[in-house]
């Protein structure tokens, strides 16, 4: 039977039947796509050489702050949206970190000697700021700088036989990455909030700061990916580019004098660094507890 209405919006299709609905744009073909068609639909202009992805990456990587200015100026359709861009790059980076084995929980004791999985190992599981938890050389659990209820949870978690303790340590990096990816998605709005506070005289909306935060974080994740490729020179250049790029992008988006911009950046580093330190402690604790 000839299809006369769009399956998505019920719009009456003309004769001969068009390939796409004039009202909503959906494909009018009732057949499931072939593998080739599916891949084509998945990519589309997103990965085409002349498409939005390549224009977006070119501005993101080589024109600090320009992508944010383009979005705030209303030129959105020609680029990948900020949230999609951030999610794509961050997920790919976290996968690369996971499979590269870049994050490893310690397999040596604080004195540099290998950990022996037997009763009474000298092992610190958490050591961030004033928060410390682990098992000393006499096999006694210790917990400092953490709430009592959390120490009780950790004490129960550490009460493992050597085989289970070794298994928990081997699974810890994967759990840490999973939790840290979630934490970063929650930290990003906090970064935008600190931006609004630091640049309160710019009278910009919170969402405008959020766009800048998404773009800057996407660049940071991209540089982490480059640093993990194994080339030492490329790794050094990628890491050095982070503060330089961030300062230039900030200056282009927010304007003002350079020396004042540097002072604002210092305040932003203090605020966001403190927030990330707290988040790191919580993620490490949750990694042990989960």
N, C-alpha and C positions, 0 to 999 in steps of 0.2 A: 504493500500500500504506500502510495506517495506521501511523503511527509509534507504537511501543509502548514504546520505551526512550529515555531522554535521550541525545542524541548526545555529551554531554560526560562524564557519569559512569556511563552505562548503567543508571541508576535506572529501575525499571519505572513507567511512567506510568499513571495511573488512567483511567477512562472516566466522562464524556467527557474528552478530553485537555485538561489544564490549559494555560494560556498560558506558565507557567513551571514548571521542575522544582522539586519540593518538597525535593530533596536539596541541589542546588547553586545553584539560582536562575536557571539559564540559560534564555533564550527557547527554547521548544520548536518554534517555527515553522521548517521546513526551508528556506523561501524566503529569498532574499537580500533585505535591507530596501530599501525605496524611498529616494530622496534625502531626503524629508521625515522618514522613520523614522530614517534614519542620523543626520541632524542632531539629532533628538530624543534618540537614544541618546547621541550625543556630548556634548550639553549636560546633559540630565537635571537633577537637582537641583543640579549644579555651577554652572550659570548661572541657575537659577530665582531669581526675586526673593526667595523665601522659603528659598532653598537655602544650602548651606554657604559658597559663594564670597562672598556679600554679607555674611554674618555675620562671616566672616574678615576681609574688607577693612575693615569698620567698626571692628573691634577693632584691627587692625594700624595703621590710619591715625590713629585718634582716641583710642585708649586705650593709651598706651605701656606695654609690659610685660604687659598683661592677657592677650593671646593666649598668651604663654608660660606664664603662671600657670594658665590654663585647661587647657593641654595637660599640664602637670606634675601637675595635680590629677586627671587621668584623663578629662577631658571632651574626647575626641578626635573622636568621630564627627560631631559637629555642625559641625566646622571642616575646612577644607582642610589636609591634612597638611603639616608644615613644609617637607619637601624638595620636594614638588610646588608649593607656594606660591612658594618661592624660585626654582625653575627657571622657572616660568611668568613671573614678573615680570622676572627677569634676562634671559631670552631676548627678551622683548618690548622691554625697554630697550635691549639691544644692537642689535636690529633698528632701533629708532628712531634710535639714534646713527649707525648705518650709513647710513640713508637721509636723515638730516638733514645729513650732511656735517659733523658737529660736530668730528670729528677729521681734521685735515689735516696732512700732513707739510710742513715749511717749504719755501716757494718763494722765500725770500730768503736772502741770505748773512748771517753774523753782523753785518756792518756795515750791514745794512738794505737793501742793493742787490739787485735781482732776480737770481736765479740764471740764468746763461746756460749752456745745455747744449752746452758745447764743451770741448775738452781743457783740463784745469787749472782747474776751478771751485773757488772757495773755499767749501767746503760741509762742515758738521759733521752727520754722520748720528746719532751717539750722544753725548749730553752729559748724564750723570746722575752727580752726585757727582764722584768722581775718575776715572770711566770716560769717555773721550772717543775718538772715532774719526771720521775723515773725510778730506777732501782739502783741502790748503791752497791759497793763491792761486798757488803755483808748480806746482800739479798733482801734488804729492808726498803720498802717503798717510801718515797718522799714526795711531797707536793707542797710547793711554795708559791705564794702570790696568786692563788686561785680560790674561788669560793669553796667552802667546805663540802657542799653537795657535789660539786664537780670533782673534788679530790676523792670522794667516796666512789664515784663512778669510775674514775681512773684506776683506783686501787683494785676494784673488782676486775677491770679490764686487764690489768697487768698480772693478775693471779692466774697465769697460764702455765701449762707444762711446756718444756722446751720445744716440742714439735709444733704446738699451736702458736707459740710465740714467734717461731721462725716463719710460719705461714702468714701470720698477721703482718709481720714486717715486709714480706714479699708483696703483699696486696696493698700496702699503705700508699705507695706512689700513685696507683690508679685511683684510689679513693680520694687522695689529696687533689689531684687534677680535676676530678669531677666536682668536688666541693668548691675548688678555687674558681672554676669557670662560672659557677652560680654566683659566688661572692663578687666576682668582677662585674657581672651584670647588675648587681645591686649597688656596687661601689660607684658605678658610672654616674647615676643620678646625684650621688653625694659630691662628686667632682664638679658637676654642673652647679650644684648649690653653693659650693665654695667659690666658683667663678662669679656667680651673681653677687656674693658678698664682697669679694675682692674688687669687682668692677661695678659696684653699686651706683657709682656716679654716671655710668653709661646709660642707665635707665632702659636696659634691654629686658625683654621677657625671659622667663626661665627657660622656655623651650628653645630660644635662640642660643643660650649658653649650652643647652643639651646637645644641639646640633654640633657645635664646636667640640664638645666633649666626645661625641661619637666618632668624629673624624680623627681627632688626635689619638684616641685609644686605638682606632683601627690602624693608624700608622705605627703605633708602638708595637702592636701585635705583629704587623708585617715585618718590622725590624727584628723582632725576636725570632721569627721564622728564618730570616736571612742569617742570623747569628748561629742558628742550629745546623746550617748546611755543611759545616765541617771545615771551611776555609778560615784560617785564623785571621788573615788580613780583612776579609769580608766581615767577619764577626766583630772585629774592633771598629771598623768603619760604621757598621750598622748601629752599634751601641753608642758610639760618639755622636751619631746623627740625631739621636733622640732629644737631648737637651737643646741642640742648636735648632733643629726643626721646630720644636715646640715653642721656643722663644720667638722665632721668626713668624710662625703662624699666629701666635698670640698678638704680636705687634701689628700684623696686617689686619686682623679681625677687629681688634679693640682700639688700635691707634694710640696716640699719646707719645710722650717723650720716651726715648729708649731707657734712660736711667730709671725713670719712674716705673717703666714696664718691668725692669729687672727686679726692683723692690717688690712689685706685686707678685712676680713669679716666686720670689723667695718666700713670701707669705703663703702663697698657694702650695708650695712644696711642704711647708711646715704643717699646714692644715690637712692636706691630702695624705702626706706621709704618716701623720698620726692616725688618721682614719684607716689607712692600709695596714698599719702595725697592729691595731686592734683586730681588724679582720683576719690578719694572718694568724694571730693567736687563736681566734675562734675556729678558724678552719683547721688548724693543726689539732686542736682539742677534739673537734668533731670527727676528724680523720681517725683518731685513736678510739673514739667512742663508738663510731658507726660500724 
